[in-house]
Amino acid sequence: MSDQTSNFVGGIPEHYDRGMGPIVFAGFADDIARRVAPFAPMRVLEIAAGTGIVTRRLRNLLSAGAQLTATDLNPPMLEVAGTKFAPDEQVELRPADATELSFADGAFDAVACQFGVMFFPDKEKSYSEVHRVLSPGGRYVFSVWDAHRHNPLGRLVHETISGFFPADPPQFYQVPFGYHRIDPIKDSLTDAEFTGLRIAVIRLESQIPDAAAFARGLIFGNPVIDQIRMRRGVIAAPGDRLRGHQGLTAGDITESSDIRLLSGIARSDQNAADYSATRACSCAADGRVAVIG
């Protein structure tokens, strides 16, 4: 069965933003915004901006005169993002395909992307597009999740859902945690003419006050719910099933979620790129800059 993994539409954006945003994405959003702001860019592009979790933090840290453009493939995600900004704030929200950016060459001083690259069908083309729209000396800061073995929560959710459909398990949760090998990422950035790559591993611990609400977000806040429905399945109480899976208790989930992220920075003669994931290592090189994490 063919599964879509990048259609964040319908009721997904609200569940994504409310159920997972504060626990899974907010801490890393703080980190990526702090990595972009010191470059003092005046023209910033965010791709795969989702519901504006990073966008809000970028706007808070960028100078008042900086222009921030946030894009996403899915307009319903941007509709949620739009609720986070006042009309007079310098934020433009517009749909865009990260592999076919409709911006002029050299239009931005920095590009940011949190947990989006894993979903791009042509990652190499996305890197080339980012390089194209960056001005000389610009930076690309992006993040990706580390592997399941370093993110037991992601593995747990995948295994739990698979237990309902052993003959044809939904594959969504393989995608976010499937693009973590550092050397291939570095090679792709180099092929896109980024240099000066820096990579860092980030590990954060998030508190989960309401395990059932969080578990619901993990199911209804991404396309895995559509994959479940395609299989004519219904998970009526995902929180209960997750809490009981493999000896995991409500107390285990409520106390914390250990999440690790890969983060890095690469520099090119003209541009920079940033990349981050749940666990990361760091390295540096001279030249145009690509920052990973």
C-alpha positions as CSV (number, residue, x, y, z in Angstrom):
1,M,0.0,0.0,0.0
2,S,1.3,3.5,-0.9
3,D,1.4,5.9,2.0
4,Q,1.6,9.7,1.8
5,T,4.0,11.1,4.4
6,S,3.9,14.9,3.7
7,N,0.2,15.7,3.6
8,F,-0.4,17.6,6.8
9,V,-4.0,18.7,6.1
10,G,-7.5,18.3,7.6
11,G,-7.4,18.2,11.4
12,I,-3.7,17.3,11.4
13,P,-2.3,20.8,11.8
14,E,-4.2,21.6,15.1
15,H,-3.2,18.2,16.6
16,Y,0.3,18.7,15.5
17,D,0.6,22.2,17.0
18,R,-1.2,21.5,20.3
19,G,-0.5,17.9,20.9
20,M,3.2,17.6,19.8
21,G,4.4,21.2,19.4
22,P,5.2,22.1,23.1
23,I,6.8,18.7,23.8
24,V,8.5,17.6,20.6
25,F,9.3,20.7,18.7
26,A,9.5,23.8,21.0
27,G,12.8,23.1,22.6
28,F,14.6,22.5,19.3
29,A,12.9,25.5,17.8
30,D,14.5,27.7,20.5
31,D,17.8,26.2,19.6
32,I,17.6,26.7,15.9
33,A,16.4,30.3,16.2
34,R,19.3,31.0,18.5
35,R,21.7,29.6,15.8
36,V,20.2,31.9,13.1
37,A,19.9,35.1,15.0
38,P,23.6,35.8,15.7
39,F,24.2,36.1,11.9
40,A,22.0,39.2,12.0
41,P,20.3,38.4,8.7
42,M,17.9,40.9,7.3
43,R,16.2,38.6,4.9
44,V,15.3,35.2,6.3
45,L,13.4,32.3,4.7
46,E,12.0,29.3,6.5
47,I,11.1,26.2,4.6
48,A,8.8,23.4,5.9
49,A,7.7,26.0,8.5
50,G,4.7,23.9,9.5
51,T,2.5,25.7,12.2
52,G,5.1,28.4,12.8
53,I,6.8,27.1,15.9
54,V,10.2,28.1,14.7
55,T,8.8,31.1,12.9
56,R,7.5,32.6,16.1
57,R,10.9,32.2,17.8
58,L,12.8,33.6,14.8
59,R,10.5,36.7,14.8
60,N,11.2,37.2,18.5
61,L,15.0,37.1,18.0
62,L,15.5,38.8,14.7
63,S,15.9,42.5,14.4
64,A,12.7,44.5,14.1
65,G,13.6,45.5,10.5
66,A,14.4,41.9,9.3
67,Q,11.9,40.4,6.8
68,L,10.9,36.9,7.6
69,T,9.2,34.7,5.0
70,A,7.8,31.3,6.2
71,T,6.8,28.7,3.7
72,D,5.3,25.2,3.8
73,L,3.9,22.7,1.2
74,N,0.6,22.5,3.1
75,P,-1.5,25.7,3.4
76,P,-3.5,24.4,6.3
77,M,-0.3,24.3,8.4
78,L,0.3,27.9,7.5
79,E,-3.2,28.9,8.5
80,V,-2.4,27.8,12.1
81,A,1.0,29.6,11.9
82,G,-0.8,32.8,10.9
83,T,-2.7,32.9,14.3
84,K,0.7,33.4,16.0
85,F,1.5,36.8,14.5
86,A,0.1,40.3,14.7
87,P,-0.7,42.1,11.4
88,D,2.1,44.6,11.8
89,E,4.8,42.0,12.3
90,Q,7.3,41.5,9.5
91,V,6.2,37.9,8.6
92,E,5.0,36.7,5.2
93,L,3.4,33.2,5.1
94,R,3.2,31.5,1.7
95,P,2.9,28.0,0.3
96,A,6.0,26.7,-1.4
97,D,7.7,23.5,-2.5
98,A,11.2,23.3,-1.0
99,T,12.5,21.6,-4.1
100,E,11.1,24.3,-6.4
101,L,11.4,27.6,-4.6
102,S,9.8,30.5,-6.3
103,F,12.3,33.1,-5.2
104,A,15.1,35.0,-7.0
105,D,18.7,34.0,-6.8
106,G,20.4,35.4,-3.7
107,A,17.1,36.6,-2.2
108,F,17.9,35.7,1.4
109,D,20.7,36.0,3.9
110,A,19.6,32.9,5.9
111,V,17.4,29.9,5.4
112,A,16.1,27.8,8.3
113,C,14.4,24.4,8.2
114,Q,13.4,22.3,11.3
115,F,12.6,18.6,10.8
116,G,11.6,19.1,7.1
117,V,14.4,17.7,5.0
118,M,13.5,14.1,5.8
119,F,10.2,14.6,4.0
120,F,11.6,16.2,0.8
121,P,11.3,13.7,-2.1
122,D,14.4,15.1,-3.7
123,K,16.7,16.2,-0.9
124,E,19.6,17.0,-3.3
125,K,17.4,19.4,-5.3
126,S,16.3,21.0,-2.1
127,Y,19.9,21.7,-1.1
128,S,20.6,23.2,-4.5
129,E,17.5,25.4,-4.3
130,V,18.5,26.7,-0.9
131,H,22.0,27.4,-2.2
132,R,20.5,29.3,-5.1
133,V,18.3,31.6,-3.1
134,L,21.0,32.4,-0.5
135,S,23.1,35.5,-1.0
136,P,27.0,35.3,-0.8
137,G,27.9,34.5,2.8
138,G,24.4,33.4,3.6
139,R,23.6,30.5,6.0
140,Y,21.4,27.5,5.8
141,V,20.5,26.1,9.3
142,F,18.4,22.9,9.4
143,S,17.7,19.9,11.6
144,V,16.8,16.3,11.3
145,W,16.0,13.6,13.8
146,D,18.6,11.0,14.8
147,A,17.8,7.2,14.4
148,H,15.1,5.3,16.3
149,R,17.8,3.7,18.5
150,H,18.5,7.2,19.9
151,N,14.8,8.2,20.0
152,P,12.9,5.4,21.8
153,L,9.7,7.4,21.8
154,G,9.6,7.4,17.9
155,R,10.4,3.7,17.9
156,L,7.7,3.0,20.5
157,V,5.0,4.8,18.5
158,H,6.0,3.0,15.3
159,E,6.0,-0.4,17.0
160,T,2.7,0.2,18.7
161,I,0.9,1.2,15.6
162,S,2.5,-1.6,13.7
163,G,1.0,-4.0,16.2
164,F,-2.5,-3.1,15.0
165,F,-1.6,-3.9,11.4
166,P,1.1,-6.6,11.4
167,A,0.5,-7.6,7.7
168,D,0.8,-4.0,6.4
169,P,2.1,-1.6,9.1
170,P,1.9,2.2,8.4
171,Q,5.4,3.5,7.6
172,F,5.1,7.1,8.5
173,Y,7.3,7.0,11.7
174,Q,10.1,5.4,9.6
175,V,10.4,8.6,7.6
176,P,11.2,11.3,10.2
177,F,13.9,9.0,11.8
178,G,15.3,7.6,8.6
179,Y,17.5,10.4,7.4
180,H,20.3,10.6,10.0
181,R,23.5,9.3,8.4
182,I,26.0,12.2,8.6
183,D,28.3,11.3,5.8
184,P,25.6,11.1,3.0
185,I,24.2,14.4,4.3
186,K,27.6,16.1,4.2
187,D,28.2,14.7,0.6
188,S,24.8,16.1,-0.5
189,L,25.6,19.5,0.9
190,T,29.1,19.4,-0.7
191,D,27.5,18.5,-4.1
192,A,25.3,21.5,-3.7
193,E,28.4,23.7,-3.2
194,F,28.1,24.2,0.5
195,T,31.3,24.1,2.5
196,G,32.4,24.8,6.1
197,L,30.0,22.2,7.4
198,R,29.5,22.1,11.2
199,I,27.4,19.4,12.8
200,A,26.3,19.1,16.4
201,V,24.3,16.5,18.4
202,I,21.6,17.9,20.6
203,R,19.8,16.1,23.3
204,L,16.8,17.6,25.1
205,E,14.4,16.2,27.7
206,S,10.8,17.3,27.6
207,Q,8.2,17.1,30.3
208,I,4.9,15.5,29.3
209,P,2.1,16.6,31.8
210,D,-0.7,14.8,30.0
211,A,0.3,11.4,28.5
212,A,-3.1,10.7,26.9
213,A,-3.2,14.1,25.1
214,F,0.4,13.7,23.9
215,A,-0.3,10.2,22.6
216,R,-3.3,11.5,20.8
217,G,-1.1,14.1,19.1
218,L,1.3,11.5,18.1
219,I,-1.5,9.7,16.2
220,F,-3.7,12.5,14.9
221,G,-1.0,15.1,14.5
222,N,0.7,13.7,11.4
223,P,-0.2,11.6,8.3
224,V,0.0,8.4,10.2
225,I,-3.7,8.9,11.0
226,D,-4.5,8.8,7.3
227,Q,-2.4,5.7,6.8
228,I,-4.4,4.1,9.6
229,R,-7.7,5.1,8.0
230,M,-6.6,3.7,4.7
231,R,-6.3,0.4,6.4
232,R,-9.8,0.8,7.8
233,G,-8.3,1.0,11.3
234,V,-9.3,3.0,14.3
235,I,-7.2,3.6,17.4
236,A,-9.8,4.7,19.9
237,A,-7.5,5.1,22.9
238,P,-3.9,5.6,21.6
239,G,-2.8,6.9,25.0
240,D,-3.8,3.7,26.8
241,R,-2.1,1.5,24.2
242,L,1.1,3.6,24.3
243,R,1.2,3.6,28.1
244,G,0.8,-0.2,28.2
245,H,3.2,-1.0,25.4
246,Q,6.3,-3.0,26.4
247,G,5.9,-2.2,30.1
248,L,5.8,1.6,29.6
249,T,3.7,3.2,32.2
250,A,1.8,6.5,32.4
251,G,4.4,7.7,34.9
252,D,7.2,6.9,32.4
253,I,5.6,9.1,29.8
254,T,4.5,11.8,32.1
255,E,8.0,12.3,33.6
256,S,9.9,13.1,30.5
257,S,10.6,12.3,26.9
258,D,14.3,11.9,26.0
259,I,14.7,13.3,22.4
260,R,18.0,13.7,20.6
261,L,18.7,15.8,17.6
262,L,21.5,16.1,15.0
263,S,22.7,19.6,14.4
264,G,25.4,21.0,12.2
265,I,26.7,23.9,10.2
266,A,28.3,23.9,6.8
267,R,29.9,26.9,5.1
268,S,30.2,27.6,1.3
269,D,31.9,30.4,-0.6
270,Q,28.6,32.2,-0.9
271,N,26.2,30.5,1.4
272,A,25.7,28.6,4.7
273,A,23.5,25.8,5.7
274,D,22.4,24.6,9.1
275,Y,21.2,21.1,10.0
276,S,20.0,19.6,13.3
277,A,18.5,16.3,14.5
278,T,17.8,14.6,17.7
279,R,21.4,13.6,18.2
280,A,24.3,15.3,16.4
281,C,28.0,15.6,16.2
282,S,30.0,18.7,15.3
283,C,32.5,19.5,12.6
284,A,33.7,22.6,10.7
285,A,35.2,23.6,7.4
286,D,36.0,26.8,5.6
287,G,34.2,28.3,2.7
288,R,30.5,29.0,2.0
289,V,28.5,28.0,5.0
290,A,25.9,25.3,5.6
291,V,24.9,25.0,9.2
292,I,23.4,21.7,10.4
293,G,21.7,22.3,13.7
